[in-house]
């Protein structure tokens, strides 16, 4: 999408560079550069303290700086500050995405270009359905992988909300690469960097 927009700059707005944020933004950068090798990527902290994902003033300031720098896409990995940033991106015609909801593409009040799906509610509903069916027992581990389409939200990962055929093909190729484990070493290194200290 970024290439189609004639841009190569993307910004990830987070809270405070927490370990799970680092895993998310480094993974986002990996995927971005796999699709667009000349992409310019930046991460910007918006919180005033740890776990401050609701700092709309800080997120707006960071968004405006990214916009002034000519960013073509913004990933607001935020809580309460998410929707105000999506509204700004919508008004400015900047590509934006959700931070978790599997239903973002269905939104009627905000326009999401990409739904980044990791909705815990979807996964717990699938786990509960399997418990009721007797197919998920105490002590077992339930994992969700790209392409498994389990649960009400479908496969974890990202989907383009209104893709062109070319974008669908590109996303399918990335999903197949992930499912085949082709990026496992890179993603493992990211986990090590994020959580290894």
N, C-alpha and C positions, 0 to 999 in steps of 0.2 A: 504494500500500500504506500509506503514511504517513497519507494522508487517511482511509483505511478504518479505521486504528487510532486515529483521533481525535487525531492529533498533528501537529505541523508542524515539529518540530525534528530536524535530522540533523547528525551529526558525522563528519568525515573524519579518521581517525587515520593520520598519516604519519610519516615519519622526521624530516626536517630542512629542509623547505621547498626541496628541490632543484628544478631547473627542470622535470624531467619529472613530479614530484609536483604542482607548481603547475599544469601543464597538465591533469593528471588531476583535481585537486580543483576547479579553476575550471570545467572541463567538466561535472563532476558537479553543481556548483552551478547551472550554466546549465540542465541537464536537469531538475534538481529544481524550480527555480523556473518552468520552462515548464509543468510538470505541476501544481505547487502554488505559485501566485504569492506566497502569504503565508508561505512556508517560511522558517524561521530556520536558517541554515547556519553551521557553524564548522569550522575546520581546527585540529588540535592536533598539534604536534610531539611525538614520543615518544622520539626517539633522543638519545643523549648525544654523538654525533659524526656527521659525514657518513657516509651509507650504513649507519647503524645501524638496520636494519629488523627486527632480532631482539631488541630490548630489551623483553622481556616485562614487567619491572618498570615501566618508563616507560609502556608501553602500557596496563598495568593501572591505573596511577594516572590516566592520561588518560581511560580508559574509565569509571572510577568517578566522576570529576568530571562527565563527560557524563551519566552515569546520574542523578547527584544533581541535575543541571540539568533533568531531565525529558526527555532525548532519546528519540525514538521509533525512530530508525534510526542505525546506525553502520556506516561503511564502513572496515574495517581494511585499509588499503593498506600491508600489512606483509609481512615474510618469515617468519622463525621465530616472531614474536610473533602471527602471524595466527590460528592455531588456538586458542591460549589465549583470545584476545579473542572469537572466535566461540563458544567454550564458555560464556563469561560471558554473552554476549548471548542464547544459547539458554536458559540458566538463568533469565535475567531477562525473557524474552519480548520482547526488543528486536529489531527487524528488522535483519538483517545480510546481508552479501554477500561473495562471494569476491573475490580480487584476482588474476584471470588465468585460472584453470582453467576449461576448457570442460566439465569433468565434475563441477562442484560440485553440481549438482542431483541427481546420482546418489549422493552421499555418504551412507553409512549411519551413520557415527559422529558426524558433525556435521550440523546443519541449516542450510542456506543458504537464505535467502528469495529472493535474486537471485544469478545467476551473471554476473559481469562478465568477459567473455571476451576475453582478449588473450594466449593461450597460445602462446608462440613455438614450442613443439614441434609444435603443430598446423600452423603455417605452414611450418615446415621440411619436414614430411612431405608437404605439398601441393607444395612446390617440388621436392622430390626425385621425387615421382611424375610431375611435368611434365617434369623433366629426362629421366627414363627413357623417357617417352612421346615425347620429342623435340619437345615443344610449348613448352619454355622453354629458351632458348639463352643462351649466355654474353653478358653485356652488357645483357640485357633486364632490365626492372624489373617486379617482381611486386608488385602492391598488392592488398589485401583491403578490400572495402567492405561496408558494411551492406547486407544483403539478397542478397549474391552466393552465400552458402552453400557457399563453396569450402573444401576441406580437411576433415579428420575432425572438427573442432570446429564446423563450420558457420560462419555469418556472424559476424564480430566484433561486439562490442557487448554488450548486456546482455539477459538473459532472466529473467523471473520463474519461479521453480521450480514452483510450483503455482498458476498464475494463475486468477482468475475470468474469465468471458467479458469482463467490462468491462475488466479489467486487460490482457487480451490485445489488445482493441481499442485501448486507449490506447497500449500498447507498439508495436503495428503502426503507429499514426499517427505516433509519434515516429520510428520507423525509416524510414517513408516520407518524412517531412520531412527527415531527415538524408540519405537517398539522393538526394533531389531537390535537395540543396544549399541548402535554405532557411536553414540555420544556418551556412553556410560563412563568412559575414562575421564572425559572432560567434566562431566557432571559430578563424578566422584572427587575430582580435584577441587571443584567449587565447594562441595560440602566440607572438604578438609580445610579450605581457606576460611569458610564462613564459621565453622564450629571448632576448628582446631586451635584457635587462640592466637 
